[in-house]
Amino acid sequence: MSSNNAGITAINEEVKRASANLRPLLDEMSQVVIGQRRLLERLLIGLLSNGHLLLEGAPGLAKTLAIKSLSDALHAQFSRIQFTPDMLPADVIGTQIYNPQSGEFTTKQGPVFANLVLADEINRAPAKVQSALLEAMQERQVTLGDKTFLLEDPFLVLATQNPIEQEGTYPLPEAQLDRFLLKLKIDYPSRDVEREILDVMGRIEGIPKVKKTLELEHITECRKIVDNVYMDDKVKDYIVDLVCATRDPGAYKLGQIADFLQMGASPRATIALTLTSKAHAFIQGRGYVTPQDVKSVALEALRHRIQISYEAEAEDQTPDTVLQILLDTLPVP
C-alpha cells in the first residue's frame, strides 16, 4: 500500500510541474477569448486526450477565435474549412492532379493537413464530405489515389454546427457523432462579460494578439503524463455505472428516466469519460481523478451519445436534463 501511495505522490508532483506550463497558455488565450475559460480548457482536454470536439452555438461566440488563438499560442498549423452543400470530399482531403506533359499525377493536399482544423458548420455538407473528414479523424491518415499520408500530430478537429434548424443542413448521423470526444454548447456571454468584450475588441486596430507560449512537443509530453494519472477502482466503476445506466436505467433504480431514453451511450463513452476525466484532473494540477472530475465532463462526453424518446421531447426534456437526473441520482463513490 505504501508503494502505491508513493507512486501516486510521484505522479502528483509530475502533474503539478507539467500542468503549470499550461496556465500561461490559458491566461494568454483568455486575453483574446473573453469569458470562455471553460471552452479553452475543453480545447486543451481535447488536445491532451487526442480527441476531437463538436461545438454547438450561434455565430459570433468566439468558436473560430478560440481555436485560432490556441494554434497561435502553440505555433501550430491552423486551417479552416467552411462547409457548404456543394462541397466535394476533395475540398477537404485534397486530390490528385494529372500532368499531361509528364503523364504523372501530383498530389495536392487539402486543408485537413494541419494540426488544428476548424470544420465550420459541418452539418451543411453532404454525408459524403462529412465521412471524408471523419475518416481522417478516426484513422489519423488520408488516402489519395494509391498513397496514404499520415496527418500531423497533434491533430485536433473542432467542428461547429448551428443549433437553429435551417434549410440546407445535413444532421450528423449517430455513428459519426459518437466519434467526437466531447460536444460543447456555447452560450451567449453575460452582460458583464459582453462589456469586457467591448473594451478589448471594440476597435479597428490594436486588437490583442496571442503570443506563442508553448511548444507542440510539450503536448506530447503531457499526454504521456495524463496516461499515468491515477484512477481508483471505485472511480472506474462509477464511470462504467454512468454509461450503463443510460442503457438500462431500471437496473440502477432510475425508473423515472427509463421512458425518456431511446438509446444509451456506447463503449466509446466509457473511454471518453476516462480520458477526459484524467485530462481534467491534469489541468487542475492533480495526479489523481476524483468523482467530481468525472461529473465535470460527463454532460459533454455523453449528451451526443444518447437518444431521447418522443415522450421525453413531449415533456420538454433534453439529453442534458435527462443526464442531469442521472448524475444527481446515481450514488457517487
C-alpha positions as CSV (number, residue, x, y, z in Angstrom):
1,M,0.0,0.0,0.0
2,S,2.8,2.4,0.9
3,S,4.5,1.8,-2.5
4,N,1.1,2.6,-4.2
5,N,0.9,5.8,-2.2
6,A,4.5,6.7,-3.2
7,G,3.6,6.2,-6.8
8,I,0.5,8.5,-6.5
9,T,2.7,11.1,-4.8
10,A,5.3,10.9,-7.6
11,I,2.7,11.3,-10.4
12,N,1.1,14.1,-8.4
13,E,4.3,16.1,-8.4
14,E,4.9,15.4,-12.0
15,V,1.5,16.6,-12.9
16,K,1.9,19.8,-10.9
17,R,5.1,20.5,-12.7
18,A,3.8,19.8,-16.2
19,S,0.4,21.4,-15.8
20,A,1.9,24.6,-14.5
21,N,3.1,25.2,-18.1
22,L,-0.5,25.2,-19.3
23,R,-1.6,28.1,-17.1
24,P,0.3,30.8,-19.1
25,L,-1.2,29.3,-22.2
26,L,-4.8,29.6,-20.9
27,D,-4.1,33.1,-19.5
28,E,-2.7,34.3,-22.8
29,M,-5.7,33.0,-24.7
30,S,-8.1,34.4,-22.2
31,Q,-6.9,37.9,-23.0
32,V,-8.4,37.5,-26.5
33,V,-11.2,34.9,-26.0
34,I,-13.1,36.8,-23.2
35,G,-15.2,34.9,-20.7
36,Q,-14.8,31.5,-22.3
37,R,-12.4,29.9,-19.9
38,R,-14.4,26.6,-19.9
39,L,-14.2,26.4,-23.7
40,L,-10.4,27.0,-23.6
41,E,-10.0,24.3,-21.0
42,R,-12.1,21.9,-23.1
43,L,-9.9,22.6,-26.1
44,L,-6.9,21.6,-24.0
45,I,-8.7,18.5,-22.8
46,G,-9.2,17.5,-26.4
47,L,-5.5,18.0,-27.2
48,L,-4.4,16.1,-24.1
49,S,-6.9,13.3,-24.8
50,N,-6.1,13.1,-28.5
51,G,-9.8,13.6,-29.3
52,H,-12.0,15.9,-31.5
53,L,-14.6,18.4,-30.3
54,L,-18.0,19.3,-31.6
55,L,-19.3,22.8,-30.7
56,E,-22.9,23.9,-30.9
57,G,-23.6,27.6,-30.7
58,A,-24.8,30.7,-32.5
59,P,-22.5,32.6,-34.8
60,G,-20.2,35.2,-33.2
61,L,-19.5,33.4,-30.0
62,A,-15.7,33.1,-30.5
63,K,-15.6,29.4,-31.7
64,T,-13.3,30.3,-34.5
65,L,-11.3,32.8,-32.5
66,A,-10.7,30.2,-29.7
67,I,-9.1,27.6,-31.9
68,K,-7.2,30.2,-33.9
69,S,-5.8,31.6,-30.6
70,L,-4.9,28.1,-29.5
71,S,-2.9,27.5,-32.7
72,D,-1.2,30.8,-32.4
73,A,-0.2,30.1,-28.7
74,L,1.2,26.7,-29.7
75,H,2.6,27.9,-33.0
76,A,0.6,25.1,-34.6
77,Q,-0.6,24.9,-38.2
78,F,-4.2,26.0,-38.4
79,S,-6.8,25.6,-41.2
80,R,-10.4,26.5,-41.6
81,I,-12.9,24.6,-43.8
82,Q,-16.2,26.3,-44.4
83,F,-18.7,23.5,-45.2
84,T,-21.3,24.2,-47.9
85,P,-23.9,22.0,-49.6
86,D,-22.0,21.9,-52.9
87,M,-18.7,20.7,-51.4
88,L,-16.8,17.6,-52.5
89,P,-14.6,15.3,-50.5
90,A,-11.6,16.6,-52.5
91,D,-12.3,20.1,-51.0
92,V,-11.4,18.6,-47.6
93,I,-8.7,15.9,-48.1
94,G,-7.2,17.0,-51.4
95,T,-6.9,15.3,-54.7
96,Q,-4.5,14.1,-57.4
97,I,-3.9,16.3,-60.4
98,Y,-2.8,14.8,-63.8
99,N,0.1,16.4,-65.6
100,P,-0.3,15.7,-69.3
101,Q,3.3,16.7,-70.1
102,S,4.9,14.2,-67.7
103,G,2.0,11.7,-67.7
104,E,2.1,11.6,-63.9
105,F,-0.2,12.5,-61.1
106,T,0.8,15.0,-58.5
107,T,-0.8,15.2,-55.1
108,K,-2.5,18.4,-53.8
109,Q,-3.1,18.1,-50.1
110,G,-6.4,19.6,-48.7
111,P,-6.9,21.8,-45.7
112,V,-7.3,18.7,-43.4
113,F,-3.5,18.5,-43.3
114,A,-2.9,20.8,-40.3
115,N,-2.6,20.5,-36.5
116,L,-5.8,22.3,-35.7
117,V,-8.7,22.1,-38.2
118,L,-11.9,24.2,-37.8
119,A,-14.7,22.4,-39.6
120,D,-17.2,25.3,-39.7
121,E,-20.9,24.4,-39.9
122,I,-20.1,20.7,-40.6
123,N,-23.8,19.9,-40.9
124,R,-24.1,22.0,-44.1
125,A,-22.1,19.5,-46.2
126,P,-23.5,16.2,-47.6
127,A,-22.8,12.9,-45.9
128,K,-20.0,12.0,-48.3
129,V,-18.0,15.1,-47.3
130,Q,-18.6,14.6,-43.6
131,S,-17.4,11.0,-44.0
132,A,-14.2,12.1,-45.7
133,L,-13.4,14.3,-42.7
134,L,-14.4,11.8,-40.1
135,E,-12.4,9.1,-41.7
136,A,-9.3,11.3,-41.3
137,M,-10.3,12.0,-37.7
138,Q,-10.6,8.3,-36.9
139,E,-7.6,6.9,-38.7
140,R,-5.4,10.0,-38.5
141,Q,-4.5,9.4,-42.1
142,V,-5.7,10.3,-45.6
143,T,-5.5,8.1,-48.8
144,L,-5.2,9.9,-52.1
145,G,-5.0,7.5,-55.0
146,D,-2.6,4.8,-54.1
147,K,-0.7,6.9,-51.5
148,T,-1.5,7.1,-47.8
149,F,-0.5,10.2,-45.9
150,L,-0.2,10.4,-42.1
151,L,-1.7,13.5,-40.5
152,E,0.3,15.8,-38.3
153,D,0.4,15.1,-34.6
154,P,-1.2,16.6,-32.6
155,F,-4.3,16.7,-34.8
156,L,-7.5,18.2,-33.5
157,V,-10.7,18.8,-35.3
158,L,-13.1,21.5,-33.9
159,A,-16.4,21.1,-35.7
160,T,-19.2,23.6,-35.3
161,Q,-22.9,23.4,-36.0
162,N,-25.7,25.9,-35.6
163,P,-28.3,24.9,-33.1
164,I,-31.1,26.6,-35.1
165,E,-32.7,24.3,-37.6
166,Q,-32.3,25.8,-41.1
167,E,-32.7,24.7,-44.7
168,G,-29.7,23.2,-46.4
169,T,-28.4,21.2,-43.3
170,Y,-27.5,17.5,-43.1
171,P,-27.5,16.4,-39.5
172,L,-24.7,14.2,-38.4
173,P,-25.6,10.5,-38.1
174,E,-25.3,9.0,-34.6
175,A,-22.3,6.8,-35.7
176,Q,-20.4,9.9,-36.7
177,L,-21.4,11.9,-33.7
178,D,-20.1,9.1,-31.5
179,R,-16.6,9.7,-32.8
180,F,-16.4,13.2,-31.2
181,L,-14.8,13.1,-27.8
182,L,-16.9,15.9,-26.4
183,K,-19.9,18.0,-27.6
184,L,-19.8,21.5,-26.2
185,K,-22.6,24.0,-26.0
186,I,-21.5,27.7,-26.3
187,D,-24.0,30.2,-24.8
188,Y,-24.2,34.0,-25.1
189,P,-22.0,35.8,-22.6
190,S,-23.3,37.6,-19.5
191,R,-23.7,41.4,-19.6
192,D,-20.5,42.0,-17.6
193,V,-18.5,39.7,-20.0
194,E,-20.0,41.4,-23.0
195,R,-19.0,44.8,-21.6
196,E,-15.4,43.4,-21.2
197,I,-15.5,42.2,-24.8
198,L,-16.4,45.7,-25.9
199,D,-13.4,47.2,-24.1
200,V,-11.0,44.7,-25.6
201,M,-12.3,44.1,-29.1
202,G,-14.2,47.3,-29.9
203,R,-11.6,48.9,-32.0
204,I,-10.4,48.6,-35.6
205,E,-6.7,48.5,-34.8
206,G,-4.7,47.2,-31.8
207,I,-6.7,44.1,-31.1
208,P,-4.6,41.9,-28.8
209,K,-2.6,39.1,-30.5
210,V,-1.8,35.8,-28.8
211,K,1.8,35.2,-28.1
212,K,3.5,31.8,-28.6
213,T,3.8,30.3,-25.1
214,L,4.1,26.5,-25.6
215,E,5.9,24.1,-27.9
216,L,3.9,21.3,-29.6
217,E,6.4,18.8,-28.1
218,H,5.1,19.8,-24.7
219,I,1.6,18.5,-25.6
220,T,3.1,15.1,-26.4
221,E,5.0,15.1,-23.1
222,C,1.8,16.0,-21.2
223,R,-0.2,13.2,-22.9
224,K,2.2,10.6,-21.5
225,I,1.7,12.1,-18.0
226,V,-2.1,12.1,-18.4
227,D,-2.0,8.4,-19.2
228,N,-0.3,7.9,-15.8
229,V,-2.8,9.9,-13.8
230,Y,-4.2,7.6,-11.1
231,M,-7.8,6.5,-11.2
232,D,-9.1,4.4,-8.3
233,D,-11.2,1.3,-9.0
234,K,-14.2,3.0,-7.4
235,V,-14.0,5.9,-9.8
236,K,-13.6,3.4,-12.7
237,D,-16.8,1.6,-11.5
238,Y,-18.6,4.9,-11.3
239,I,-17.8,5.7,-14.9
240,V,-19.0,2.3,-16.1
241,D,-22.2,2.7,-14.0
242,L,-22.9,6.1,-15.5
243,V,-22.6,4.7,-19.0
244,C,-24.5,1.5,-18.3
245,A,-27.3,3.5,-16.6
246,T,-28.0,5.2,-19.9
247,R,-28.7,1.8,-21.4
248,D,-30.7,0.2,-18.5
249,P,-31.9,2.8,-16.1
250,G,-34.1,0.4,-14.3
251,A,-31.2,-1.7,-13.1
252,Y,-29.8,1.4,-11.3
253,K,-33.2,2.4,-9.8
254,L,-33.6,5.2,-12.3
255,G,-37.1,4.3,-13.5
256,Q,-38.1,7.9,-13.7
257,I,-35.9,8.3,-16.8
258,A,-36.4,4.9,-18.3
259,D,-39.1,6.1,-20.7
260,F,-37.0,9.1,-21.7
261,L,-34.1,7.1,-23.1
262,Q,-34.4,5.5,-26.5
263,M,-30.7,4.6,-27.0
264,G,-27.9,4.6,-24.4
265,A,-24.2,5.5,-24.8
266,S,-21.7,3.2,-26.5
267,P,-18.4,1.9,-25.0
268,R,-16.8,4.9,-26.7
269,A,-18.5,7.0,-23.9
270,T,-16.7,4.9,-21.2
271,I,-13.3,5.5,-22.9
272,A,-14.1,9.2,-23.5
273,L,-15.1,9.7,-19.8
274,T,-11.9,8.0,-18.6
275,L,-9.6,10.0,-20.9
276,T,-11.3,13.4,-20.3
277,S,-11.5,12.9,-16.5
278,K,-7.8,12.3,-16.4
279,A,-7.1,15.3,-18.6
280,H,-9.4,17.4,-16.4
281,A,-7.6,16.3,-13.3
282,F,-4.3,17.1,-15.0
283,I,-5.4,20.7,-15.9
284,Q,-6.4,21.2,-12.3
285,G,-2.9,20.2,-11.2
286,R,-3.8,16.8,-9.7
287,G,-2.3,13.4,-10.4
288,Y,-5.4,11.5,-9.4
289,V,-9.0,11.5,-10.6
290,T,-12.0,12.4,-8.3
291,P,-15.7,11.7,-9.0
292,Q,-16.1,15.5,-9.4
293,D,-13.7,15.3,-12.4
294,V,-16.0,12.7,-14.0
295,K,-19.1,14.8,-13.3
296,S,-17.4,17.9,-14.7
297,V,-17.1,16.4,-18.2
298,A,-20.0,13.9,-18.1
299,L,-22.6,16.0,-19.8
300,E,-20.1,17.0,-22.6
301,A,-19.0,13.4,-23.1
302,L,-22.5,11.8,-23.1
303,R,-25.0,14.3,-24.5
304,H,-24.3,13.4,-28.1
305,R,-24.1,9.7,-27.4
306,I,-27.7,9.1,-26.2
307,Q,-31.0,9.4,-27.9
308,I,-34.1,10.6,-26.0
309,S,-37.6,9.3,-26.8
310,Y,-40.5,11.2,-28.3
311,E,-42.1,11.0,-24.9
312,A,-39.1,12.9,-23.4
313,E,-39.4,15.6,-26.1
314,A,-43.2,15.9,-25.5
315,E,-42.3,16.7,-21.8
316,D,-39.7,19.2,-22.9
317,Q,-36.8,17.0,-21.8
318,T,-33.4,17.3,-23.4
319,P,-30.4,15.0,-23.4
320,D,-28.9,17.4,-20.8
321,T,-31.9,17.3,-18.4
322,V,-32.1,13.5,-18.6
323,L,-28.4,13.1,-18.0
324,Q,-28.5,15.6,-15.1
325,I,-31.2,13.5,-13.4
326,L,-28.9,10.5,-13.8
327,L,-25.9,12.4,-12.4
328,D,-27.9,13.7,-9.4
329,T,-29.4,10.3,-8.6
330,L,-26.6,7.8,-9.2
331,P,-24.6,7.3,-5.9
332,V,-21.2,8.9,-6.0
333,P,-18.2,6.9,-4.5
